[in-house]
Amino acid sequence: MGLAYKVRTMYTLTIDQINYACQPEETVLDALLRENINLSFACKKGTCHSCMVRSTDVTPPPAAQSGLKNTLIKQNYFLACQCYPEQDMQIRLPDQSEFYRMGTVVVNKMLNRNTILLIIAFEDAFEFNAGQFVNLQRSDGLTRSYSTANIPEQSNTLEFHIRRLPGGIFSAWLHDEINVGDSIAVSEPHGHCFYLPERREQGLLLVGTGTGLAPLAGILTDALANGHTGPIHLFHGSREVEDLYRIDEMHQLAEQHPNFHYTPCLSGSHVPKGFAAGRVNELALSGIPDLKNWRVFLCGHPEMVNQMKKQVFLKGAAIADIYADAFLISTH
Ligand SMILES: Cc1cc2nc3c(=O)[nH]c(=O)nc-3n(C[C@H](O)[C@H](O)[C@H](O)COP(=O)(O)OP(=O)(O)OC[C@H]3O[C@@H](n4cnc5c(N)ncnc54)[C@H](O)[C@@H]3O)c2cc1C
């Protein structure tokens, strides 16, 4: 039986009565960026939702609406980076105020040599689930995703751990130019990597590299606050000890909660006493022989996250019990 190939053709995208060509094999985002339309974007993989736009005439292809809330799907919102048009489309670019609200930076301080703790406060409560991520946006539209590290009960604030990436534009801006008192635009929360207060006797395996600790810290706080009774194992890894953080705080939590176990892991050559030597995924897998009935949270480096998803599944974790956020770097 022969394979059926969908032949893509050129379609017209209309914004404010101006027509733009969307070439075959181009996404709506590719076409609009080529036409120098000012549309924010970050991951280009359908994860961050920062390129969401709306069709005002036709129903977008289902693949371009995957992961959106039903309320948005019904209004024909879609992700421009995931949309290969199947017909001409009239498009409305979102108003920033539709999905963003302004917050004020109340803390910006170092957590380790290359990571800052950024706390943003809001006038009203910010509804989110601990571990979800938001998009932060600069006034020129540059947008990046960052995971929340606190729980909603902790006043009207969001806490972030932000690592300076060598050559990275947004992280350098947050490290060097954003000060306490500055305003910043914050999107609504996204993502499914969060704790649900059910099956409290279940084992929880939390594995993260670098600032992957941010969502895991939120998830951990939430699980402990909800009286999770099953064992909770956190493995936090980096190459060098200077790139880990919150080490003492995690040890203290482990002393206070007998069901919480913390293993800081170092993959570099210098491993001081009290740290496990090796890659965080290998150490986590060797530490827990069978993951049947465990809930697993994986956050941080995309390679680690993707590899671990397969490995924990092979060790018995059900797909529905594996939650992951790969910190994808935007492609330029
Ligand atoms: C769901 C999610 C959650 C995240 N959570 C966090 C978090 O909690 N904390 C955190 O620190 N990060 C997080 N990230 C990553 C974050 O969104 C940013 O990608 C990161 O901060 C880097 O952004 P940047 O603008 O500094 O780097 P960019 O400017 O985007 O640069 C990224 C890299 O690409 C290189 N580069 C630059 N220009 C080019 C080019 N033209 N061609 C090729 N390479 C180039 C740079 O040298 C750099 O190494 C998350 C990402 C996702 C998707």
The ligand as a Tripos MOL2 file, in Angstrom:
@<TRIPOS>MOLECULE
LIG
   53    58     1     0     0
SMALL
NO_CHARGES

@<TRIPOS>ATOM
      1 C1          9.0300   25.1510   29.6260 C.3       1 LIG1
      2 C2         10.3530   25.8650   29.8550 C.ar      1 LIG1
      3 C3         10.7060   26.2240   31.1320 C.ar      1 LIG1
      4 C4         11.9340   26.8530   31.3700 C.ar      1 LIG1
      5 N1         12.2690   27.1880   32.6440 N.ar      1 LIG1
      6 C5         13.4580   27.7620   32.9080 C.ar      1 LIG1
      7 C6         13.8330   28.1030   34.2580 C.ar      1 LIG1
      8 O1         13.0910   27.8890   35.2160 O.2       1 LIG1
      9 N2         15.0520   28.6800   34.4440 N.ar      1 LIG1
     10 C7         15.9220   28.9360   33.4050 C.ar      1 LIG1
     11 O2         17.0170   29.4660   33.6580 O.2       1 LIG1
     12 N3         15.5720   28.6390   32.1150 N.ar      1 LIG1
     13 C8         14.3750   28.0760   31.8400 C.ar      1 LIG1
     14 N4         14.0230   27.7900   30.5370 N.ar      1 LIG1
     15 C9         14.9120   28.2190   29.4270 C.3       1 LIG1
     16 C10        14.5840   29.6910   29.0530 C.3       1 LIG1
     17 O3         13.3070   29.7460   28.4620 O.3       1 LIG1
     18 C11        15.5600   30.3090   28.0360 C.3       1 LIG1
     19 O4         15.6330   29.4580   26.9070 O.3       1 LIG1
     20 C12        16.9470   30.5110   28.6030 C.3       1 LIG1
     21 O5         16.9090   31.4140   29.7090 O.3       1 LIG1
     22 C13        17.8800   31.0890   27.5200 C.3       1 LIG1
     23 O6         17.3470   32.2720   27.0100 O.3       1 LIG1
     24 P1         18.3100   33.4370   26.5250 P.3       1 LIG1
     25 O7         17.5030   34.4500   25.8220 O.co2     1 LIG1
     26 O8         19.1980   33.8820   27.6310 O.co2     1 LIG1
     27 O9         19.2480   32.6670   25.4950 O.3       1 LIG1
     28 P2         19.1250   32.8040   23.9050 P.3       1 LIG1
     29 O10        19.4830   34.1850   23.4860 O.co2     1 LIG1
     30 O11        17.8300   32.2570   23.4770 O.co2     1 LIG1
     31 O12        20.2980   31.8750   23.4710 O.3       1 LIG1
     32 C14        20.2300   30.4700   23.7090 C.3       1 LIG1
     33 C15        21.5300   29.8320   23.2770 C.3       1 LIG1
     34 O13        21.6260   29.8550   21.8770 O.3       1 LIG1
     35 C16        22.8370   30.4470   21.4920 C.3       1 LIG1
     36 N5         22.5360   31.3150   20.3370 N.ar      1 LIG1
     37 C17        22.2650   32.6200   20.3360 C.ar      1 LIG1
     38 N6         22.0420   33.0740   19.0860 N.ar      1 LIG1
     39 C18        22.1510   31.9860   18.2720 C.ar      1 LIG1
     40 C19        22.0190   31.7990   16.8680 C.ar      1 LIG1
     41 N7         21.7180   32.8100   16.0260 N.pl3     1 LIG1
     42 N8         22.1710   30.5370   16.3890 N.ar      1 LIG1
     43 C20        22.4460   29.5120   17.2140 C.ar      1 LIG1
     44 N9         22.5920   29.6450   18.5340 N.ar      1 LIG1
     45 C21        22.4490   30.8620   19.0640 C.ar      1 LIG1
     46 C22        23.3010   31.2800   22.6590 C.3       1 LIG1
     47 O14        24.7170   31.3430   22.6700 O.3       1 LIG1
     48 C23        22.7660   30.5160   23.8310 C.3       1 LIG1
     49 O15        23.6790   29.5300   24.2260 O.3       1 LIG1
     50 C24        12.8120   27.1460   30.2820 C.ar      1 LIG1
     51 C25        12.4270   26.7970   28.9810 C.ar      1 LIG1
     52 C26        11.2130   26.1660   28.7700 C.ar      1 LIG1
     53 C27        10.8250   25.7990   27.3510 C.3       1 LIG1
@<TRIPOS>BOND
     1     1     2 1
     2     2     3 ar
     3     2    52 ar
     4     3     4 ar
     5     4     5 ar
     6     4    50 ar
     7     5     6 ar
     8     6     7 ar
     9     6    13 1
    10     7     8 2
    11     7     9 ar
    12     9    10 ar
    13    10    11 2
    14    10    12 ar
    15    12    13 ar
    16    13    14 ar
    17    14    15 1
    18    14    50 ar
    19    15    16 1
    20    16    17 1
    21    16    18 1
    22    18    19 1
    23    18    20 1
    24    20    21 1
    25    20    22 1
    26    22    23 1
    27    23    24 1
    28    24    25 2
    29    24    26 1
    30    24    27 1
    31    27    28 1
    32    28    29 2
    33    28    30 1
    34    28    31 1
    35    31    32 1
    36    32    33 1
    37    33    34 1
    38    33    48 1
    39    34    35 1
    40    35    36 1
    41    35    46 1
    42    36    37 ar
    43    36    45 ar
    44    37    38 ar
    45    38    39 ar
    46    39    40 ar
    47    39    45 ar
    48    40    41 1
    49    40    42 ar
    50    42    43 ar
    51    43    44 ar
    52    44    45 ar
    53    46    47 1
    54    46    48 1
    55    48    49 1
    56    50    51 ar
    57    51    52 ar
    58    52    53 1
@<TRIPOS>SUBSTRUCTURE
     1 LIG1         1 GROUP 0 **** ****
